[in-house]
Amino acid sequence: MQSKKHLCICTILCITLVSILGCSSNNGTTEKNNTSKHYSTQKSNKNNTSTQNSFKKDSSKNDDSSPATLTEKSTEGNKATNKNSNSISSKFTIDLKKFKKYDINNPNIDENENLFKEQSILRNAFATEDSYNKVMTDFCEKELLITDIGPIITPIFDTDERLYKAEDFKGASKTVLKILRNEIFARHGYIFDDQKLFNYFITRLWYVPTTPSKDFKESSLNTYEKQNIKLITELEKKATN
């Protein structure tokens, strides 16, 4: 009996010990699993944060379309445009009274010479590549055989004194015809709104800009000039170059 009792007690103790050890083992596993899960969560959050930061960094680096950037670029562009505009418009806002007509028939040689030098310096500032100077120089030399400074001192054609025929303008391109037609208006001091025409005629010592386009009256043209304008206009329409 005694031994059976001791055996029962030992069995109970063993079962209890196993139970305790089992619980401890389960708790440890649970805690370990929980710790692992927590670590994974932290790692995941860290990765997400890292991804977000990386996205923000790349976005900031590559974002050239932000309003501030566009505004700055636009402002710079406007400054450049305004600068160019002022540069161009300045040629129309100069004191036109400085331009005086050179008269080759002036008997005062010294006065004429000084005027020639003064006006040449003033006007040559407008002798840009886009002012038709080269086009007209080539035409005068190749077609009219004029190689001196005649076209600078006096108009090329006497459109105010006689009627011309189509053959008189042989070899003239569409551009040359346009310039010759406007030479008639230039005689009357017409101030050209066309920058290229203005730059060309201002280099002619016989041209004095006195009349704004809005104030110009057709009645100031004589019969010869009107008929010559009509002829040149027709030739312009037919010209192919």
KELUM-271868 format. One record per residue (C-alpha): x, y, z; residue in three letters. Coordinates in steps of 0.05 Angstrom, whole numbers, padded with zeros to 5 digits, always signed. Layout:
! residues N
XYZALA
...
***
This chain:
! residues 241
+00000+00000+00000MET
+00055+00046+00020GLN
+00092+00033-00045SER
+00029+00043-00087LYS
+00017+00109-00052LYS
+00088+00132-00067HIS
+00080+00110-00139LEU
+00017+00151-00146CYS
+00050+00212-00116ILE
+00109+00205-00164CYS
+00063+00197-00223THR
+00024+00259-00204ILE
+00089+00298-00194LEU
+00115+00276-00262CYS
+00050+00294-00297ILE
+00050+00362-00262THR
+00123+00373-00280LEU
+00110+00355-00353VAL
+00051+00401-00354SER
+00091+00458-00325ILE
+00148+00447-00374LEU
+00098+00442-00431GLY
+00066+00508-00413CYS
+00132+00542-00407SER
+00153+00515-00474SER
+00088+00539-00507ASN
+00094+00607-00475ASN
+00165+00614-00500GLY
+00145+00594-00570THR
+00086+00642-00568THR
+00130+00698-00545GLU
+00182+00680-00596LYS
+00129+00679-00650ASN
+00101+00745-00626ASN
+00170+00775-00624THR
+00184+00750-00694SER
+00118+00777-00718LYS
+00132+00844-00685HIS
+00201+00847-00716TYR
+00171+00831-00784SER
+00120+00886-00776THR
+00175+00935-00757GLN
+00216+00913-00817LYS
+00156+00921-00862SER
+00142+00990-00835ASN
+00215+01008-00843LYS
+00214+00984-00915ASN
+00150+01023-00929ASN
+00181+01086-00898THR
+00244+01075-00939SER
+00203+01067-01003THR
+00163+01130-00988GLN
+00226+01170-00974ASN
+00258+01144-01037SER
+00196+01164-01077PHE
+00195+01233-01047LYS
+00269+01243-01062LYS
+00262+01220-01134ASP
+00200+01262-01144SER
+00234+01323-01117SER
+00294+01310-01160LYS
+00256+01299-01224ASN
+00199+01348-01214ASP
+00216+01403-01264ASP
+00144+01420-01276SER
+00129+01452-01209SER
+00094+01519-01213PRO
+00155+01555-01185ALA
+00201+01525-01237THR
+00153+01541-01293LEU
+00144+01611-01268THR
+00219+01622-01265GLU
+00229+01595-01334LYS
+00171+01635-01361SER
+00198+01698-01328THR
+00267+01687-01357GLU
+00236+01675-01426GLY
+00195+01739-01419ASN
+00257+01778-01399LYS
+00293+01752-01461ALA
+00232+01768-01504THR
+00225+01837-01475ASN
+00299+01849-01484LYS
+00294+01830-01558ASN
+00230+01871-01566SER
+00263+01933-01536ASN
+00322+01923-01581SER
+00278+01922-01642ILE
+00230+01976-01621SER
+00287+02022-01602SER
+00300+02032-01676LYS
+00231+02062-01682PHE
+00236+02105-01620THR
+00300+02141-01640ILE
+00298+02216-01653ASP
+00278+02218-01727LEU
+00298+02291-01730LYS
+00370+02269-01731LYS
+00362+02242-01801PHE
+00375+02295-01854LYS
+00373+02289-01929LYS
+00439+02291-01966TYR
+00434+02335-02027ASP
+00488+02320-02078ILE
+00473+02387-02113ASN
+00489+02429-02052ASN
+00542+02479-02074PRO
+00573+02482-02004ASN
+00623+02426-02011ILE
+00648+02428-01939ASP
+00578+02428-01911GLU
+00559+02370-01957ASN
+00620+02330-01938GLU
+00607+02338-01863ASN
+00534+02320-01873LEU
+00554+02258-01913PHE
+00601+02234-01857LYS
+00551+02249-01802GLU
+00492+02215-01836GLN
+00533+02155-01859SER
+00555+02140-01787ILE
+00484+02149-01761LEU
+00451+02107-01814ARG
+00502+02051-01820ASN
+00481+02028-01751ALA
+00418+02001-01785PHE
+00454+01965-01841ALA
+00438+01896-01814THR
+00440+01832-01855GLU
+00364+01827-01856ASP
+00352+01898-01883SER
+00354+01880-01957TYR
+00420+01915-01969ASN
+00455+01855-01999LYS
+00395+01837-02042VAL
+00392+01906-02072MET
+00468+01913-02080THR
+00469+01848-02120ASP
+00411+01871-02164PHE
+00443+01938-02178CYS
+00511+01908-02196GLU
+00486+01849-02237LYS
+00424+01876-02271GLU
+00434+01952-02272LEU
+00510+01951-02274LEU
+00514+02003-02219ILE
+00576+01992-02177THR
+00584+02061-02143ASP
+00547+02091-02084ILE
+00494+02122-02129GLY
+00435+02082-02099PRO
+00455+02107-02030ILE
+00454+02180-02051ILE
+00393+02180-02097THR
+00334+02132-02110PRO
+00348+02077-02161ILE
+00289+02092-02207PHE
+00259+02159-02226ASP
+00188+02134-02213THR
+00164+02204-02198ASP
+00184+02231-02266GLU
+00167+02178-02318ARG
+00127+02115-02331LEU
+00165+02049-02332TYR
+00153+01985-02370LYS
+00158+01913-02348ALA
+00225+01903-02385GLU
+00255+01959-02343ASP
+00252+01912-02284PHE
+00282+01852-02318LYS
+00319+01806-02270GLY
+00284+01835-02209ALA
+00263+01782-02158SER
+00198+01786-02118LYS
+00237+01816-02060THR
+00272+01868-02104VAL
+00205+01888-02134LEU
+00176+01897-02065LYS
+00233+01943-02046ILE
+00228+01983-02110LEU
+00153+01992-02101ARG
+00165+02018-02030ASN
+00220+02063-02055GLU
+00164+02106-02084ILE
+00134+02114-02014PHE
+00203+02126-01984ALA
+00210+02187-02028ARG
+00153+02218-01988HIS
+00184+02204-01920GLY
+00139+02145-01907TYR
+00159+02113-01840ILE
+00156+02037-01851PHE
+00125+01992-01799ASP
+00163+01934-01832ASP
+00229+01930-01794GLN
+00269+01903-01854LYS
+00244+01958-01900LEU
+00257+02011-01848PHE
+00329+01985-01838ASN
+00341+01985-01912TYR
+00315+02055-01929PHE
+00345+02088-01868ILE
+00414+02072-01898THR
+00396+02113-01960ARG
+00420+02185-01951LEU
+00363+02211-01993TRP
+00310+02181-01946TYR
+00284+02223-01888VAL
+00230+02190-01845PRO
+00177+02243-01833THR
+00108+02212-01842THR
+00080+02155-01799PRO
+00043+02103-01840SER
-00024+02121-01808LYS
-00016+02193-01831ASP
+00006+02179-01902PHE
-00043+02201-01956LYS
-00046+02170-02025GLU
-00061+02239-02053SER
+00012+02257-02042SER
+00030+02210-02099LEU
+00032+02238-02170ASN
+00005+02203-02232THR
+00072+02172-02251TYR
+00081+02143-02182GLU
+00011+02113-02179LYS
+00019+02080-02248GLN
+00088+02054-02231ASN
+00062+02025-02165ILE
+00007+01989-02204LYS
+00057+01960-02253LEU
+00106+01936-02200ILE
+00050+01906-02160THR
+00029+01865-02221GLU
+00100+01842-02232LEU
+00105+01821-02159GLU
+00045+01776-02166LYS
+00076+01741-02226LYS
+00146+01735-02196ALA
+00164+01666-02170THR
+00227+01682-02130ASN
***
